[in-house]
Amino acid sequence: MNTFNPIDLLFSGMGKLGPGDNVHTLNVLKLLPRRHFGLIVDAGCGTGRQTIALATKLNTLVHAIDVHEPFLADLIRRAKTARIEHLVQVHCMDMKDIPDVFQRIDLLWSEGAAYNMGFSNALITWAPAIDPEGFVVVSEMSWVREQIPDKVREFFLSGYPGMQSIQQNLMAIEKAGYTILATYTLPREAWVKGFYDILGKRAKILVSHPDPSVRSLALETIKEIDVFAHSEDSYGYVFYVLQRI
């Protein structure tokens, strides 16, 4: 009997697994007050688009963490293609275990992955592993307007009920023991180019797949893209640039 991994079928080979691109990753990097870091960790790296961008720009080893081995294998391949395999070290592990493996992290980077642990919980969990005055850069889907279309609110009540406003996240950040240096919101085109424009086409093909789990993910993806199209910019991915107190 054939078994299919819906995630692999939908995302395999994609250059990025979420909104964003190298331009915005490097724009956010510029918001940090220094450019030299010892220990760098990319938490929830996926296939490592941002890992490669950071390693290349900083010319420093980046420890890339993810629980999905096929993503890490793809990252290794991409790093070799970019001829920076010596600057990337992968770890198949859960993000919650970072403090058990790494200490005195100078820069912890996480794009679109903290929600898996819960935003505030991730910051609290990672705090002991961050070097005093070390930095954390994490992007989190956030409400960016008070007025939210009913269709959008309804979707996220089931899709991400824990999503908070920027102001709520800023309060959670301070409670977790960080100073807020800056925020940076991804523009709308960063969701579409190279992500939704590819994902939407794939999902439409996979809705007729024989495996029900694959069809379910495809339908949910199509719905997600439709909600984004009617979002009226009520939510977005916001980078929170932080320093450990």
TIKE-760335 format. One line per 3 residues: number of its first residue (from 1); their letters; for each residue x, z, y of N, C-alpha, C. Coordinates in steps of 0.1 Angstrom, whole numbers, plus 5000, padded with zeros to 4 digits. Atoms other than C-alpha are relative to their C-alpha. Example, Ala and Ser with C-alpha at 12.3 -4.5 7.8 and 13.67 -1.06 7.14 Angstrom:
REM TIKE-760335
1	as	5009:5000:4988:5123:5078:4955:5009:5000:5012 | 4991:5000:4989:5137:5071:4989:4992:5008:5011
END
This chain:
REM TIKE-760335
1	mnt	5008:5000:4988:5000:5000:5000:5009:5000:5013 | 4992:5001:4988:5014:4990:5034:4996:5012:5009 | 5002:4990:4990:5018:5017:5060:5006:4995:5013
4	fnp	4996:5005:4987:5022:5010:5097:5002:5012:5009 | 4998:4990:4989:5037:5031:5125:4994:4994:5013 | 5006:5006:4988:5014:5024:5155:5010:5000:5012
7	idl	4990:4999:4988:5041:5035:5180:5010:4989:4999 | 4990:5011:5002:5067:5011:5165:4994:4987:5003 | 5007:5013:4998:5042:4982:5164:4997:4997:5015
10	lfs	5003:5002:4986:5032:4987:5200:5012:4999:5009 | 4989:4999:4991:5065:4996:5216:5013:4994:4996 | 4987:5005:5005:5092:4981:5194:5006:4989:5009
13	gmg	4993:5010:4993:5118:4962:5214:4998:5000:5015 | 5003:5000:4986:5104:4970:5248:5011:5006:5008 | 4989:4995:4992:5129:4976:5276:4997:5013:5006
16	klg	5004:4987:4995:5110:5006:5288:4987:5004:4994 | 5011:4994:5007:5085:5029:5273:4990:5007:5009 | 5009:4994:4990:5068:5041:5305:5003:4994:5014
19	pgd	4998:5005:4987:5065:5034:5342:5014:5003:5006 | 4987:4997:4994:5098:5031:5362:5009:4988:4997 | 4989:5010:5003:5129:5009:5363:5013:5006:5006
22	nvh	4987:4995:4996:5166:5012:5371:5001:5002:5015 | 5000:4998:4986:5161:5008:5408:4995:5013:5004 | 5005:4987:4996:5140:5039:5411:5008:5011:4994
25	tln	4991:4990:5005:5161:5059:5387:5012:5002:5009 | 4988:4999:4992:5191:5052:5408:4997:5005:5015 | 5004:4995:4987:5172:5058:5440:4998:5016:5000
28	vlk	5002:4985:5002:5163:5093:5427:5013:5007:4999 | 4986:4994:5002:5199:5099:5416:5007:5002:5014 | 4994:4998:4986:5209:5094:5453:4995:5012:5007
31	llp	5006:4988:4993:5187:5123:5463:5007:5013:4996 | 4992:4989:5004:5211:5147:5445:5011:5002:5010 | 4990:4998:4990:5236:5164:5468:5014:4997:4995
34	rrh	4987:5004:5005:5265:5155:5445:4999:4990:4989 | 5000:5011:5010:5275:5128:5421:5008:5002:4988 | 4991:4997:5011:5299:5144:5397:4994:5011:4992
37	fgl	5006:4990:5009:5285:5162:5367:5008:5001:4987 | 4994:4998:5013:5300:5177:5336:4991:4996:4988 | 5009:5002:5011:5273:5181:5310:4987:4994:5005
40	ivd	5012:5007:4996:5244:5156:5314:4991:4998:4987 | 5010:5001:5011:5213:5157:5291:4988:4992:5005 | 5012:5007:4997:5185:5131:5291:4990:5004:4989
43	agc	5010:4994:5010:5155:5149:5275:4988:4990:4999 | 5010:5010:5003:5130:5126:5258:5004:4987:5005 | 4994:5012:4995:5151:5096:5263:4993:4987:4996
46	gtg	5005:5012:5005:5131:5071:5243:5010:4990:4996 | 4990:5010:5003:5150:5038:5240:5011:5000:5010 | 4988:4998:4991:5172:5049:5269:5002:4991:5011
49	rqt	4998:5008:4988:5166:5026:5298:5008:5008:5010 | 4994:4992:4990:5174:5054:5322:5013:5006:4995 | 4988:4994:5005:5201:5068:5299:5012:4991:5003
52	ial	4990:5010:4998:5221:5036:5302:5003:4998:5015 | 4998:5001:4986:5215:5034:5339:5008:5011:5006 | 4992:4988:4995:5228:5069:5345:5014:5000:4995
55	atk	4986:5000:5005:5258:5066:5322:5008:4990:5007 | 4992:5011:4993:5268:5033:5338:5003:5004:5014 | 4998:4997:4986:5264:5046:5374:5010:5012:5001
58	lnt	4992:4988:4999:5280:5080:5368:5013:4999:4992 | 4988:5001:5009:5306:5068:5342:5003:5013:4994 | 4999:4986:5007:5300:5101:5324:4992:5000:4988
61	lvh	5007:4999:5012:5289:5109:5289:4986:5006:5002 | 5014:4994:5000:5251:5114:5286:4995:5003:4986 | 5006:4996:5013:5236:5133:5257:4985:4996:5001
64	aid	5014:5005:5000:5203:5115:5249:4992:5006:4988 | 5008:4992:5010:5176:5135:5231:4986:4994:4998 | 5014:5005:5003:5145:5122:5213:4997:5004:4986
67	vhe	5004:4996:5014:5125:5131:5181:4998:4987:4992 | 5004:5012:5007:5119:5094:5172:5013:4992:4997 | 4987:5006:5004:5149:5080:5153:5001:4985:5004
70	pfl	5000:5014:4996:5139:5043:5158:5004:4998:5015 | 4996:5001:4986:5141:5048:5196:5015:5002:5002 | 4985:4997:4998:5176:5063:5193:5008:4989:4994
73	adl	4993:5011:5005:5187:5035:5171:5000:4988:5010 | 5001:5010:4990:5175:5011:5197:5009:5003:5012 | 4991:4996:4989:5194:5030:5224:5014:4998:4996
76	irr	4986:5002:5004:5226:5029:5204:5003:4985:5001 | 4998:5014:4999:5222:4991:5201:5001:4995:5014 | 5000:5004:4986:5215:4987:5238:5013:5005:5007
79	akt	4988:4995:4995:5245:5009:5247:5012:4991:4996 | 4989:5009:5004:5268:4987:5226:4999:4987:5007 | 5001:5012:4993:5254:4956:5242:5005:5001:5014
82	ari	4995:4998:4986:5262:4971:5276:5014:5005:5000 | 4986:4996:5001:5296:4981:5263:5003:5014:5006 | 4998:4986:4995:5291:5018:5272:4996:5010:4989
85	ehl	5003:4991:5011:5286:5032:5237:5008:5013:5000 | 4992:4988:4998:5314:5057:5245:4994:5010:5010 | 5006:4991:4990:5292:5071:5273:4986:5005:4996
88	vqv	5013:4995:5004:5261:5078:5252:5001:5006:4986 | 5000:4992:5013:5257:5104:5224:4985:5004:4997 | 5014:4998:5003:5223:5105:5207:4998:5013:4991
91	hcm	5004:4989:5008:5206:5136:5192:4986:4999:4996 | 5014:5000:5005:5175:5135:5171:4995:5014:4999 | 5004:4986:4999:5159:5168:5181:4989:5001:5009
94	dmk	5011:4997:4992:5130:5184:5198:5005:5005:5014 | 4996:4996:4987:5133:5189:5236:5000:5016:5002 | 5001:4985:4999:5123:5226:5232:5012:5007:4995
97	dip	4988:4994:5006:5155:5232:5213:5012:4998:5008 | 4988:5002:4992:5178:5222:5241:5008:5012:5003 | 4992:4988:4998:5188:5258:5250:5008:5005:4988
100	dvf	4993:4996:5012:5198:5263:5214:5013:4992:4997 | 4989:5009:5003:5222:5234:5214:5009:4998:5012 | 4992:5002:4988:5234:5230:5250:4999:5012:5010
103	qri	5000:4990:4990:5245:5255:5276:5008:4995:5012 | 4994:5003:4987:5255:5252:5312:4999:4985:5003 | 5002:5014:4997:5240:5218:5317:5001:4998:5015
106	dll	4998:5003:4985:5250:5203:5351:4988:4992:5005 | 5011:5008:4996:5222:5177:5351:4991:4997:4988 | 5010:5003:5010:5191:5176:5330:4990:4990:5006
109	wse	5008:5011:4995:5172:5143:5334:4989:4998:4990 | 5011:5002:5009:5137:5137:5320:4990:4991:5007 | 5010:5009:4994:5115:5107:5328:4988:4999:4991
112	gaa	5013:5002:5007:5079:5109:5317:4999:5007:4986 | 5000:4994:5013:5086:5132:5288:4996:5015:5000 | 5002:4986:5000:5081:5168:5299:4985:5004:4996
115	ynm	5014:4997:5003:5043:5165:5295:4998:5004:4985 | 5001:4997:5014:5049:5167:5257:5001:5015:4997 | 4999:4985:5001:5058:5204:5262:4991:5007:5010
118	gfs	5006:4994:4988:5037:5209:5293:5010:5002:5011 | 4990:5001:4990:5054:5205:5326:5006:5014:5004 | 4994:4987:4997:5058:5242:5336:5007:5006:4988
121	nal	4993:4995:5011:5066:5252:5301:5013:4994:4997 | 4987:5007:5002:5093:5226:5298:5011:5006:5010 | 4991:4994:4990:5109:5239:5331:5005:5014:4996
124	itw	4996:4986:5004:5108:5275:5319:5009:5000:4987 | 4992:5000:5013:5121:5266:5284:5014:4995:5003 | 4987:5005:4998:5150:5246:5298:5009:5008:5009
127	apa	4993:4993:4989:5160:5270:5326:5012:5008:4995 | 4988:4993:5004:5184:5292:5305:5012:4991:4996 | 4989:5009:5004:5204:5261:5295:5006:4993:5012
130	idp	4995:5007:4988:5209:5249:5331:5011:5009:5007 | 4989:4993:4993:5242:5259:5348:4995:5006:5014 | 5004:4995:4986:5237:5281:5379:5004:4990:5010
133	egf	5000:5011:4989:5231:5257:5408:5001:4986:4993 | 5001:5013:5006:5228:5229:5382:4987:4993:5004 | 5011:5008:4996:5202:5202:5386:4991:4996:4989
136	vvv	5010:5006:5009:5170:5191:5369:4992:4989:5008 | 5008:5011:4995:5153:5158:5376:4990:4996:4990 | 5011:5002:5010:5119:5154:5359:4989:4993:5007
139	sem	5012:5007:4995:5091:5129:5364:4988:5004:4993 | 5012:4995:5006:5056:5140:5358:4988:4993:5006 | 5012:5006:4994:5023:5123:5361:4992:5010:5007
142	swv	5006:4990:4991:5005:5140:5389:4989:4994:5008 | 5010:5004:4991:4974:5138:5410:5006:4999:5014 | 4994:5002:4987:4985:5124:5444:4990:4999:5011
145	req	5011:5000:4990:4951:5123:5462:4989:5010:4996 | 5011:4991:5003:4922:5147:5464:4988:4993:4995 | 5012:5008:5005:4896:5120:5459:5004:4992:4988
148	ipd	4997:5006:5013:4896:5109:5423:4988:4993:4994 | 5012:5006:5005:4872:5083:5409:4996:5006:4987 | 5006:4993:5012:4849:5097:5382:5005:4994:4987
151	kvr	4995:5007:5012:4861:5071:5356:5014:5005:4997 | 4986:4995:5001:4897:5083:5362:5000:5014:4995 | 5001:4986:5003:4889:5120:5361:4995:5002:4985
154	eff	5005:4999:5013:4869:5115:5329:5010:4997:4989 | 4990:5004:5009:4897:5097:5312:5011:5010:4997 | 4989:4990:5001:4923:5123:5319:4995:5014:4995
157	lsg	5005:4987:5006:4900:5152:5309:5003:5000:4985 | 4997:5001:5015:4907:5140:5273:5015:4996:4998 | 4986:5006:5001:4940:5121:5279:5011:5009:5004
160	ypg	4990:4990:4995:4959:5147:5299:4993:5011:5008 | 5008:4990:4993:4937:5177:5308:5009:5009:5009 | 4992:4991:4993:4967:5196:5320:5007:4994:5013
163	mqs	4993:5006:4988:4977:5172:5348:4996:5007:5012 | 5001:4993:4988:4982:5189:5381:5003:4992:5012 | 4996:5006:4988:4985:5180:5417:5014:5002:5004
166	iqq	4986:4998:4996:5019:5177:5434:5002:5014:5005 | 4998:4986:4995:5013:5210:5452:4999:5010:4989 | 5001:4990:5011:5003:5228:5420:5013:4999:4992
169	nlm	4987:5001:5006:5035:5214:5404:5011:5007:5007 | 4990:4994:4992:5056:5226:5433:5000:5015:4999 | 5002:4986:5002:5042:5261:5429:5006:5004:4986
172	aie	4995:4997:5014:5050:5260:5391:5015:4999:5000 | 4986:5002:4999:5085:5248:5399:5007:5013:5005 | 4995:4988:4993:5092:5278:5422:4999:5012:4990
175	kag	5002:4989:5009:5078:5302:5396:5010:4999:4988 | 4991:5002:5012:5101:5287:5369:5015:5003:5004 | 4986:4997:4996:5132:5295:5390:5008:4989:5006
178	yti	4993:5011:4994:5141:5263:5408:4997:4999:5015 | 5002:5005:4986:5146:5251:5444:4996:4986:5000 | 5004:5014:4999:5128:5219:5453:5008:4993:5010
181	lat	4991:5008:4991:5152:5194:5468:4992:4988:5006 | 5007:5012:4996:5129:5163:5470:4990:4996:4990 | 5009:5007:5010:5100:5144:5454:5001:4985:5003
184	ytl	4999:5014:4999:5098:5107:5448:4989:4994:4991 | 5012:5006:5008:5066:5088:5437:5003:4986:4997 | 4999:5014:5004:5069:5056:5417:4990:4991:5007
187	pre	5010:5010:4995:5052:5026:5434:4992:4994:4989 | 5009:5005:5010:5024:5009:5417:5007:4989:4991 | 4994:5011:5008:5045:4979:5406:5009:5005:4989
190	awv	4991:4995:5011:5068:5001:5386:4992:5003:4987 | 5009:4998:5012:5038:5007:5362:4998:4987:4993 | 5004:5013:5005:5031:4970:5358:5011:4992:4995
193	kgf	4989:5009:5004:5063:4951:5357:5008:5005:4989 | 4993:4997:5012:5079:4952:5323:4994:5011:4992 | 5006:4989:5008:5055:4979:5311:4986:4996:4997
196	ydi	5014:5003:5003:5017:4974:5314:4998:4985:4998 | 5002:5014:5002:5021:4936:5317:5004:4996:4986 | 4996:5003:5014:5038:4935:5283:4991:5008:4990
199	lgk	5008:4992:5009:5019:4964:5267:4986:4996:4999 | 5014:5005:5000:4985:4950:5276:4998:4988:4990 | 5001:5012:5009:4992:4917:5258:5002:5004:4985
202	rak	4998:4995:5014:5005:4935:5227:4987:5007:4995 | 5012:4992:5004:4975:4959:5226:4988:4991:4997 | 5011:5009:5002:4950:4930:5228:5002:4993:4986
205	ilv	4997:5006:5013:4967:4914:5197:4997:5010:4989 | 5000:4990:5010:4968:4947:5178:4986:5006:4998 | 5014:4994:5002:4930:4955:5182:4994:4994:4988
208	shp	5006:5006:5013:4924:4932:5152:5009:5003:4988 | 4991:4996:5011:4951:4949:5131:4992:5006:4989 | 5007:4994:5011:4940:4959:5096:5001:5016:4999
211	dps	4999:4986:5001:4952:4995:5100:4992:5007:5011 | 5008:4994:4990:4927:5017:5118:5008:5008:5011 | 4992:4992:4991:4954:5039:5134:5006:4991:5011
214	vrs	4994:5010:4990:4970:5008:5150:4989:4995:5009 | 5011:5004:4992:4936:4996:5162:4996:5011:5011 | 5003:4989:4991:4929:5030:5177:5009:5001:5012
217	lal	4990:5000:4989:4961:5031:5197:4999:4988:5009 | 5002:5012:4991:4956:4996:5209:4989:5001:5009 | 5012:4999:4991:4921:5003:5222:5003:5011:5010
220	eti	4997:4990:4990:4933:5035:5239:5009:4995:5010 | 4991:5006:4991:4961:5016:5255:4993:4991:5010 | 5008:5009:4992:4937:4989:5268:4992:5008:5010
223	kei	5008:4991:4991:4915:5017:5282:5009:5006:5011 | 4991:4994:4990:4945:5034:5299:5004:4990:5011 | 4997:5010:4990:4955:5002:5316:4989:4997:5009
226	dvf	5012:5002:4992:4920:4996:5328:4997:5011:5010 | 5001:4989:4991:4918:5031:5342:5010:4999:5011 | 4989:5002:4989:4951:5025:5361:4995:4990:5010
229	ahs	5004:5011:4991:4936:4993:5375:4989:5005:5010 | 5011:4995:4992:4907:5013:5389:5003:5014:5006 | 4997:4987:4996:4926:5044:5399:5000:5003:5015
232	eds	4999:4999:4986:4927:5038:5436:5011:5009:5005 | 4987:4993:4997:4962:5053:5436:4997:5015:5000 | 5003:4986:5000:4947:5087:5428:5010:5008:4992
235	ygy	4989:4993:5008:4976:5096:5404:5012:4991:4999 | 4987:5008:5001:5012:5085:5399:5010:5008:4993 | 4988:4993:5005:5045:5094:5384:5008:5005:5011
238	vfy	4993:4994:4989:5063:5118:5407:5013:5006:4994 | 4987:4993:5003:5100:5127:5404:5001:5013:5008 | 4998:4987:4994:5107:5163:5411:5015:5003:4999
241	vlq	4985:4998:5000:5144:5168:5421:5003:5015:5003 | 4999:4986:4999:5153:5204:5415:5014:5006:4998 | 4987:4993:5002:5182:5229:5416:4997:5013:4994
244	ri	5002:4986:5006:5184:5260:5394:5005:5010:5010 | 4996:4989:4992:5185:5291:5414:5009:5010:4993
END
